[in-house]
């Protein structure tokens, strides 16, 4: 049975009475509904439709997609006003309040915070995330990410991880949580993605993940992170669709490979390891259930109740809501989902709601004036501070820095962005910001053509390709340029997540043929592992984010107006000797 007086609940007798009274008043369908955090797409807030949905499904939590801050606030508060039991309303704020609503503040990536000295930037990241998410009615943060970045090829984790060392992850995750709690003590934090991503390079959107560390290696890294945070009162854990085969083999001697499941469906990882051995008493939720890492490993009718049976308390998202809930009911009726396991999960859910004081209307319905905090100047100052303190000079082996625009004014700019995926491409807005900031700093910018931009300018034409192949005489280039700047802003998602630097066409004039002709500087505005594709650049900067504050700060450091303060993680060199030259 759940101990609601122990960490992380710490409930008093009155709160426990609310849990007991609420649980005892529930029908079976209401108990099953509590197990689900459902996704609601915006725009459009129809109160009658919301009320009907709540009356039919009795969901325990809400996650939304899309919408400006006014609309999201209206939707979230409408849900709360019409729910018999107060709802968890979850936010996903890896980089700041921008994860909650588009008007939110981008503060920093986790990798950026990890590069800075101390943990103040991680604290600020948590604080701004908590403050801005709370303003729209959120009470559950699906953060911090506590994955340990072990494999430089892994772009799923990359900027989302505080680093490759367990202690750095612990220190920054702890600071993030403190920041959230300072912003809103009635918001739960969630460590993810148990048992840990960052070892391999595959993506659970597409396949079941596999953390192939030995038991000892896992305990020294991911295990240390989770055990530390659990001992400090961690409220919730999100479980990834990630297998931990060596631990499963230890806990279930003789287990066959075919029976090794992702942690979301693994009783030995959730109940035997996480609950009993690691003594985690808080809330456990699955990662998104539409991901192939779960859906391709079991039939839906088995996976939905199977996650609860294995030890998850809540199930994130549904395929067909009525069907998924019916799967849970059938498992209960067939005796696969026991009364004890269902009761434990629901009591833990209600206990967390009591712990967060969600029975208080002033907690679940924030004052609308709080919306003014979203994107405010004080929060933007946190972003500027992080950029100043964390942007990293990875290497400068040819001593190309600083570049004084009074002495070296003429720059050849090569901007490499992600491959456009829509027919409506009209140009990369970040590229325009880079050009503006270089010009504001006093440089004359000669922009290398991009095949994508040529198609926007000229339409589809074979001459675009011809122009991309055009190399002027080397001496003419040297005579008209003082240095070259290669700015890389490449990032992916899901099936385009595992991406590397992609030049806009084959044999492009973007490629660093100019590297030994004039001083050449590389700058990443995103992933930290881009040196694998441009190892020949002798100067490289990790600026961490494609935001104006970061671009401006990186240029100020490049020109010597500000010093580089960040420290590179060893993974930036991608395990190669030539990236260090």
C-alpha positions in Angstrom: 0.0 0.0 0.0 1.1 3.5 -0.7 2.6 5.4 2.2 1.1 8.9 1.8 2.8 10.3 4.9 6.2 9.5 3.5 8.2 11.3 0.8 7.3 12.6 -1.7 3.7 13.0 -0.6 4.1 14.1 3.1 0.4 14.4 3.6 -1.3 15.3 6.8 -4.4 13.6 8.2 -6.8 16.0 6.5 -5.3 15.5 3.1 -5.2 11.7 3.6 -8.9 11.9 4.5 -9.6 13.7 1.2 -7.8 10.9 -0.7 -9.7 8.2 1.1 -13.1 9.9 0.7 -12.5 10.6 -3.0 -11.3 7.1 -3.7 -14.2 5.5 -1.9 -16.7 7.6 -3.8 -15.3 6.5 -7.2 -16.9 4.1 -9.6 -14.6 1.6 -11.5 -14.8 3.8 -14.6 -13.7 6.8 -12.7 -10.8 5.0 -11.2 -9.7 3.8 -14.6 -10.1 7.3 -16.0 -7.7 8.7 -13.4 -4.9 6.5 -14.9 -4.9 8.6 -18.2 -3.3 11.9 -19.1 -5.0 12.8 -22.4 -3.9 15.1 -25.2 -6.2 18.0 -26.3 -5.4 19.9 -29.4 -6.1 23.6 -29.6 -7.5 25.9 -31.0 -11.1 25.9 -30.0 -12.5 25.8 -26.4 -16.0 24.3 -26.3 -17.1 24.0 -22.7 -20.0 21.7 -23.4 -17.7 19.3 -25.3 -15.1 19.5 -22.5 -17.8 18.7 -19.9 -19.1 15.8 -21.9 -15.6 14.4 -22.3 -14.9 14.6 -18.6 -18.3 13.0 -17.7 -17.6 10.2 -20.1 -13.9 9.5 -19.5 -13.0 11.0 -16.0 -9.4 11.6 -17.1 -6.8 12.2 -14.4 -4.6 14.6 -16.4 -4.4 16.9 -19.4 -1.8 17.8 -21.9 -2.4 20.2 -24.7 -1.0 20.9 -28.2 -0.9 24.3 -29.8 -2.6 27.6 -28.9 -1.5 31.0 -27.6 -1.4 31.8 -23.9 -4.9 33.2 -23.7 -6.4 30.2 -25.4 -4.4 27.7 -23.4 -5.3 29.4 -20.2 -9.0 29.4 -21.1 -8.9 25.7 -22.0 -7.0 24.5 -19.0 -9.2 26.5 -16.5 -12.3 25.3 -18.3 -11.2 21.7 -17.8 -10.5 22.3 -14.1 -13.9 24.0 -13.5 -15.7 21.1 -15.0 -13.8 18.2 -13.5 -15.1 16.3 -10.5 -11.6 15.5 -9.4 -8.9 18.2 -9.9 -6.7 17.5 -13.0 -3.0 17.3 -13.4 -2.2 19.7 -16.2 1.2 18.9 -17.6 3.9 21.0 -19.3 7.1 20.0 -21.1 9.6 22.8 -20.6 13.1 21.5 -21.6 14.3 25.0 -22.6 12.0 27.3 -20.7 8.5 28.7 -20.9 8.6 28.4 -24.7 7.8 24.7 -24.1 4.4 25.7 -22.7 3.3 28.4 -25.1 4.8 30.2 -28.1 5.0 33.5 -26.3 7.1 31.8 -23.5 10.8 32.5 -22.9 13.5 30.4 -24.3 16.1 30.4 -21.5 18.7 27.8 -22.3 19.1 24.2 -23.3 20.3 21.6 -20.7 23.6 21.2 -22.6 24.1 25.0 -22.4 23.4 25.0 -18.6 25.9 22.1 -18.2 28.6 24.0 -20.0 28.4 26.9 -17.6 30.0 27.2 -14.2 27.8 26.3 -11.3 24.0 25.6 -11.5 22.4 29.1 -11.4 21.4 28.9 -15.1 19.7 25.5 -14.5 17.9 27.1 -11.5 16.8 30.0 -13.7 15.6 27.6 -16.4 13.5 25.8 -13.9 12.2 29.0 -12.4 11.1 30.6 -15.7 9.6 27.3 -16.8 7.6 27.0 -13.6 6.5 30.6 -13.6 5.3 30.7 -17.2 3.7 27.2 -17.2 1.9 28.0 -13.9 0.5 31.1 -15.5 -1.6 29.0 -17.9 -2.8 26.6 -15.2 -0.1 23.9 -15.2 0.7 22.0 -12.1 2.9 19.1 -13.4 6.3 19.7 -15.1 7.5 16.8 -17.3 11.1 17.9 -16.5 13.9 17.8 -15.8 15.5 15.5 -18.3 18.1 13.5 -16.4 19.5 11.3 -19.2 23.3 11.0 -19.1 24.8 11.8 -22.5 27.1 8.8 -23.1 27.0 8.5 -26.9 27.9 11.5 -29.0 25.9 10.1 -31.9 22.6 10.4 -29.9 20.9 13.6 -31.1 17.7 12.6 -29.3 19.3 13.5 -26.0 22.1 15.8 -27.1 21.0 19.3 -26.1 18.4 17.9 -23.6 21.1 16.5 -21.3 23.1 18.4 -18.8 26.1 16.3 -19.6 28.0 13.1 -19.7 28.8 12.8 -16.0 26.3 11.7 -13.4 27.3 14.3 -10.9 26.8 17.2 -13.3 23.4 15.9 -14.3 22.4 15.5 -10.6 23.6 19.0 -9.7 21.8 20.7 -12.5 18.6 18.6 -12.2 18.5 19.5 -8.5 18.8 23.2 -9.4 16.1 23.0 -12.0 13.7 21.4 -9.5 14.5 24.0 -6.9 13.8 26.7 -9.5 10.4 25.2 -10.4 9.5 24.9 -6.7 10.5 28.6 -6.1 8.2 29.6 -8.9 5.3 27.4 -7.8 5.6 25.1 -4.8 2.4 23.4 -6.0 3.9 22.0 -9.2 5.3 18.5 -9.4 8.6 17.8 -11.2 9.4 14.6 -13.2 12.7 13.0 -13.9 12.9 11.3 -17.3 13.5 9.0 -19.2 13.9 6.0 -16.8 16.0 3.8 -17.1 18.0 6.2 -19.2 18.6 7.5 -22.7 21.9 8.7 -24.1 23.7 5.4 -24.5 22.6 4.4 -28.0 21.6 6.5 -30.9 18.1 5.2 -31.7 14.9 7.1 -31.1 11.9 5.6 -29.2 9.6 7.3 -31.5 10.7 4.8 -34.1 12.1 1.7 -32.2 12.4 0.3 -28.7 15.4 1.9 -27.1 18.1 -0.3 -25.5 20.3 0.9 -22.7 23.0 -1.8 -23.0 25.1 -0.8 -20.0 26.2 -3.5 -17.6 24.5 -3.5 -14.2 27.5 -1.9 -12.6 27.9 0.7 -15.3 24.2 1.6 -15.0 24.4 1.9 -11.2 27.4 4.3 -11.5 25.6 6.6 -13.9 21.9 6.5 -14.4 21.3 4.6 -11.2 23.3 7.2 -9.2 21.2 10.0 -10.7 17.8 8.4 -9.9 18.8 7.1 -6.5 20.0 10.6 -5.5 16.9 12.4 -6.7 14.6 9.8 -5.1 16.4 10.2 -1.8 15.8 14.0 -2.1 12.1 13.6 -2.5 11.6 13.4 -6.3 7.8 13.5 -7.0 7.5 11.7 -10.3 9.4 9.7 -12.9 8.6 9.3 -16.6 9.5 5.9 -18.0 10.9 5.6 -21.4 10.3 2.9 -23.9 13.8 1.7 -23.2 15.0 -1.8 -22.3 17.7 -2.4 -19.8 18.6 -5.9 -20.7 21.5 -6.6 -18.4 19.4 -5.5 -15.4 16.5 -7.6 -16.6 18.8 -10.6 -16.8 20.0 -10.0 -13.3 16.5 -9.6 -11.8 15.0 -12.4 -13.8 17.6 -15.1 -14.2 17.1 -17.1 -17.4 14.8 -14.5 -19.0 14.7 -15.0 -22.8 15.6 -12.2 -25.1 12.1 -12.2 -26.6 10.7 -11.4 -23.1 12.9 -8.4 -22.5 10.5 -5.4 -22.8 10.8 -1.7 -22.7 10.8 -0.4 -19.1 7.2 0.9 -19.6 6.1 -2.8 -19.8 8.7 -4.4 -17.5 7.7 -5.5 -14.1 11.2 -6.3 -13.1 12.4 -2.7 -13.9 9.4 -0.9 -12.4 8.3 -2.9 -9.5 11.4 -4.9 -8.5 14.0 -2.3 -9.3 12.4 1.1 -9.1 9.8 0.5 -6.3 11.3 -2.1 -4.1 15.1 -1.7 -4.5 15.3 2.0 -5.2 12.4 2.7 -2.8 10.6 5.2 -5.1 7.3 6.1 -3.5 6.2 8.8 -6.0 4.2 8.8 -9.2 5.3 6.8 -12.3 4.0 7.7 -15.8 4.7 6.3 -19.2 6.3 8.3 -22.0 3.9 9.0 -24.9 2.1 5.8 -25.8 2.0 6.4 -29.5 5.7 5.9 -29.8 6.8 2.8 -31.7 9.1 1.9 -28.9 6.0 0.8 -27.0 3.4 0.2 -29.7 5.5 -2.2 -31.8 6.5 -4.4 -28.9 3.0 -5.5 -27.8 -0.5 -5.5 -29.0 -2.3 -2.3 -27.8 -4.8 -4.4 -25.9 -1.9 -5.9 -23.9 0.3 -2.8 -23.6 -2.3 -0.3 -22.2 -3.2 -2.4 -19.1 0.3 -4.0 -19.2 2.0 -0.7 -18.3 -0.2 -0.3 -15.2 0.3 -4.0 -14.3 4.0 -3.6 -14.6 4.1 -0.6 -12.2 3.2 2.6 -14.1 0.6 4.6 -12.3 -0.5 6.7 -15.3 -0.6 6.2 -19.0 0.3 9.2 -21.3 -2.1 9.7 -24.2 -4.5 7.4 -25.8 -5.1 6.1 -29.3 -8.9 5.7 -29.2 -9.8 6.8 -25.6 -12.8 4.6 -25.2 -11.0 1.6 -26.6 -7.9 2.1 -24.5 -9.9 2.5 -21.3 -11.9 -0.6 -22.2 -8.6 -2.6 -22.4 -7.9 -1.6 -18.8 -11.4 -2.5 -17.7 -11.2 -5.9 -19.4 -7.8 -6.6 -17.8 -9.3 -5.8 -14.4 -12.3 -8.0 -15.0 -10.1 -10.8 -16.2 -8.0 -10.5 -13.0 -4.8 -9.5 -14.8 -5.0 -6.0 -13.3 -5.6 -6.7 -9.7 -7.7 -4.7 -7.3 -4.6 -4.0 -5.2 -2.5 -2.7 -8.2 -5.4 -0.4 -9.4 -6.0 0.9 -5.9 -2.3 1.6 -5.4 -2.1 3.6 -8.7 -5.2 5.6 -8.0 -4.3 6.4 -4.4 -0.9 7.5 -5.6 -2.5 9.8 -8.2 -4.9 11.3 -5.7 -2.1 11.5 -3.1 0.0 13.6 -5.5 -3.0 15.9 -6.2 -3.4 16.4 -2.5 0.3 17.0 -2.1 0.1 19.8 -4.7 -3.0 21.3 -3.0 -5.0 20.9 -6.1 -8.2 20.9 -4.0 -7.7 24.6 -3.6 -9.4 26.5 -6.4 -6.8 29.3 -6.2 -4.1 26.8 -7.0 -5.7 25.2 -10.1 -7.2 28.4 -11.4 -4.4 31.0 -11.4 -5.1 34.7 -11.6 -5.2 35.7 -15.2 -2.8 38.5 -14.4 -0.1 35.9 -14.2 -0.1 35.7 -17.9 1.9 38.9 -17.9 4.9 36.9 -16.6 5.1 35.0 -19.9 8.0 36.4 -21.9 8.6 39.3 -19.5 11.9 41.2 -19.5 13.1 39.6 -16.3 12.8 36.2 -17.9 14.6 37.3 -21.1 17.4 38.5 -18.9 17.8 34.9 -17.7 18.3 33.9 -21.4 20.9 36.6 -21.9 22.7 35.6 -18.7 22.8 31.9 -19.8 24.1 32.8 -23.3 26.9 35.0 -21.8 28.0 32.4 -19.2 27.7 29.2 -21.2 28.6 29.8 -24.9 31.7 27.7 -25.4 34.9 28.0 -27.4 35.4 24.3 -28.2 38.8 24.9 -29.9 40.9 27.6 -31.5 44.0 25.7 -32.5 45.0 28.2 -35.3 44.4 31.2 -33.0 41.8 32.7 -35.4 40.1 34.6 -32.5 39.4 37.3 -31.8 38.2 38.8 -35.1 38.2 42.6 -35.0 35.8 44.0 -37.6 37.9 47.1 -37.8 40.8 45.0 -39.0 39.0 42.0 -40.6 35.7 43.2 -41.9 34.9 41.0 -44.9 33.3 37.7 -43.9 32.2 34.9 -46.1 29.1 33.5 -44.4 28.1 29.9 -44.9 24.8 29.1 -43.2 23.8 25.5 -43.0 20.2 24.9 -41.8 18.0 21.9 -41.5 16.6 20.6 -44.8 13.3 22.4 -45.5 10.4 19.9 -45.2 7.5 22.1 -46.4 6.5 23.5 -49.7 6.0 26.9 -48.2 9.7 27.5 -47.5 10.5 31.2 -48.1 13.9 31.4 -46.4 15.4 30.6 -43.0 14.6 33.4 -40.5 17.6 32.4 -38.3 19.9 33.0 -41.3 18.5 36.6 -41.5 19.2 37.1 -37.8 22.8 35.9 -38.2 23.3 38.4 -41.1 21.8 41.2 -39.2 23.9 40.6 -36.1 27.1 40.3 -38.1 26.3 43.6 -39.8 25.4 45.3 -36.5 28.8 44.2 -35.2 30.5 46.0 -38.1 31.1 43.2 -40.6 30.6 43.2 -44.4 28.8 39.9 -45.1 29.1 38.0 -48.3 26.5 35.2 -48.1 27.3 31.9 -49.7 24.3 30.7 -51.8 22.1 27.9 -50.6 20.4 25.6 -53.1 17.1 26.0 -51.2 17.3 29.8 -51.3 18.2 29.8 -55.0 15.0 27.9 -55.7 13.0 30.5 -53.8 14.7 33.3 -55.7 14.9 31.7 -59.2 12.4 28.9 -59.2 13.3 25.3 -60.1 16.2 25.5 -62.6 19.3 23.5 -63.4 21.2 26.7 -63.2 20.7 26.7 -59.5 22.9 23.6 -59.3 25.4 25.0 -61.6 25.7 28.1 -59.4 26.2 26.0 -56.3 29.2 24.4 -58.0 30.8 27.6 -58.9 34.2 28.2 -57.3 35.9 31.5 -58.1 39.7 31.6 -58.4 41.3 31.1 -55.0 43.3 34.2 -55.0 40.3 36.3 -55.9 38.5 34.8 -52.9 41.5 35.5 -50.6 41.7 39.1 -51.8 38.1 39.8 -51.1 37.5 38.0 -47.8 39.2 38.3 -44.4 37.7 35.2 -42.9 34.9 32.6 -43.3 32.2 31.8 -40.8 30.3 28.5 -41.0 27.1 28.7 -38.9 25.3 25.4 -38.4 21.7 25.2 -37.3 20.7 21.6 -37.8 18.1 19.9 -35.7 15.6 17.1 -36.3 12.6 15.4 -34.7 11.3 11.8 -34.7 12.1 10.2 -38.0 14.4 13.1 -38.8 15.9 13.2 -35.4 19.2 11.4 -36.0 20.5 14.1 -38.3 24.0 15.3 -39.2 25.2 18.3 -41.1 23.6 18.3 -44.6 24.9 20.7 -47.2 22.1 21.9 -49.5 23.4 20.0 -52.5 26.1 17.7 -53.7 29.6 19.2 -54.2 28.3 22.5 -53.0 30.3 25.6 -52.7 29.2 25.6 -49.1 31.6 22.8 -48.3 34.7 24.1 -46.4 37.1 24.3 -49.4 38.0 27.7 -48.0 39.2 26.3 -44.6 42.9 26.7 -45.3 42.6 29.7 -47.6 41.3 32.2 -45.0 40.8 31.9 -41.2 37.7 29.9 -40.8 35.4 29.7 -37.8 32.6 27.2 -37.1 29.6 28.0 -34.9 26.8 25.6 -33.9 23.5 27.1 -33.0 22.1 23.7 -32.0 23.6 20.2 -31.5 26.9 20.0 -29.7 28.3 17.2 -32.0 28.7 19.0 -35.3 32.4 18.7 -35.3 32.0 15.1 -36.6 31.1 16.6 -40.0 33.5 19.6 -40.0 36.5 18.3 -38.1 38.9 20.3 -40.4 37.7 23.6 -38.9 40.3 24.8 -36.5 38.1 27.2 -34.6 34.7 26.1 -33.3 32.1 27.6 -31.0 29.0 26.0 -29.5 26.4 28.7 -29.1 23.6 26.1 -28.2 20.5 27.9 -29.5 19.3 29.7 -32.7 18.0 32.7 -30.7 19.1 36.3 -31.2 20.4 36.5 -27.7 22.7 33.6 -28.3 23.8 34.7 -31.8 24.6 38.2 -30.5 26.5 36.9 -27.5 28.5 34.5 -29.7 29.5 37.2 -32.1 30.5 39.5 -29.1 32.7 36.7 -27.9 34.1 36.0 -31.4 35.1 39.6 -31.7 36.7 39.8 -28.2 34.1 42.1 -26.7 33.2 39.4 -24.2 35.1 36.4 -23.0 34.1 32.7 -23.5 33.1 31.2 -20.2 31.6 27.8 -21.1 33.4 24.5 -20.8 33.0 21.9 -23.5 31.9 18.4 -22.6 34.2 15.7 -23.9 31.5 14.4 -26.2 31.9 17.4 -28.5 35.0 15.8 -30.0 33.0 12.7 -31.1 35.6 10.2 -30.0 38.0 11.3 -32.8 41.5 12.7 -32.8 41.1 14.8 -35.9 38.2 16.9 -34.4 40.8 18.3 -31.9 43.2 19.7 -34.6 
